[in-house]
């Protein structure tokens, strides 16, 4: 199983990336990251993924194999570099 984390539960993250991760065998959604606590809770109830409001904390605690980034574009570079440095594919 590929231990997967999703950063960003907005329109694209919630409507495209989350269902795609869940639909493919071999991917295990371990964590989601979003600033909206209600959306994090909704993701937990839907698929059991642990919710974080800080992607750095998620990287330290979960150590995912893969990070899917669906946050606003201005955050992509910072989050991608941090994820790669933490040993995850992006």
C-alpha positions in Angstrom: 0.0 0.0 0.0 1.2 3.5 -0.8 0.7 5.6 2.3 -0.9 8.8 0.9 -1.6 12.2 2.3 -3.7 14.9 0.6 -3.0 18.6 1.3 -6.0 20.8 0.4 -9.7 19.8 0.7 -11.2 22.6 -1.4 -13.0 22.1 -4.7 -10.3 20.1 -6.6 -9.0 18.2 -3.5 -12.4 17.2 -2.3 -14.2 16.6 -5.7 -11.3 15.1 -7.7 -8.2 14.0 -5.8 -9.9 12.5 -2.7 -12.3 10.2 -4.7 -9.4 9.2 -7.0 -7.2 8.2 -4.1 -10.0 6.2 -2.5 -11.0 4.5 -5.8 -7.6 3.0 -6.6 -6.4 -0.1 -4.8 -2.9 0.2 -3.5 -3.4 3.7 -2.1 -4.1 4.1 1.6 -5.2 7.7 2.6 -3.5 8.2 5.9 -4.0 12.0 6.3 -5.6 15.1 5.0 -4.5 18.7 5.6 -6.8 21.7 5.5 -7.5 24.9 7.5 -11.2 24.1 7.7 -11.8 21.9 10.8 -15.3 20.9 9.6 -13.9 19.6 6.3 -11.2 17.7 8.1 -13.8 16.1 10.2 -15.9 15.3 7.2 -12.9 13.6 5.6 -12.3 11.6 8.8 -15.9 10.4 8.8 -15.8 9.5 5.1 -12.6 7.6 5.0 -10.9 7.6 8.4 -8.0 9.9 7.3 -6.5 11.8 10.2 -6.9 15.6 9.7 -4.2 18.2 10.3 -4.3 22.0 9.9 -0.5 22.1 9.4 1.2 20.1 6.7 4.5 20.1 8.5 3.1 18.4 11.5 1.4 15.9 9.2 4.7 15.1 7.5 6.5 14.6 10.8 3.8 12.4 12.3 2.5 10.4 9.3 5.7 10.1 7.2 3.6 9.4 4.0 5.1 7.8 0.9 3.1 10.1 -1.4 1.7 13.6 -0.9 -0.9 15.0 -3.3 -1.0 18.8 -3.2 -4.4 20.4 -4.0 -3.9 23.6 -1.9 -4.0 27.1 -3.4 -1.2 27.4 -6.1 0.8 29.9 -4.0 1.6 27.2 -1.5 2.6 24.5 -3.9 6.3 25.1 -4.0 6.7 25.3 -0.3 4.6 22.2 0.4 6.2 20.2 -2.4 9.8 21.0 -1.3 8.9 20.1 2.3 7.3 16.9 1.3 10.2 15.9 -0.9 12.6 16.7 2.0 10.5 14.5 4.3 11.1 11.6 1.9 7.7 11.6 0.1 7.0 11.5 -3.6 4.8 14.4 -4.7 
